[in-house]
Amino acid sequence: MPPSPTMQQTPVDTGHMLPRHEKKSAIGPVVGIIVIFLVMIFGALYFWGASQDREPEQLPFIPGDSTQ
């Protein structure tokens, strides 16, 4: 069998094989953060209002029928 020629290993440049880097919009994450903050604020207001309703109110004064 005759000897086979050896192939030279050349470094592969993968830079042209990668997809182009596109500038992505930052609107999605910003909107998500705003929605999370709004939900947290409304939740805090809801629980604060519920705690205000649970506090005991001052009972009205009802005079008794004591005769002295």
Secondary structure, 3 states (H helix, E strand, C coil): CCCCCCCCCCCCCCCCCCCCCCCCCCHHHHHHHHHHHHHHHHHHHHHHHHHHHHCCCCCCCCCCCCCC
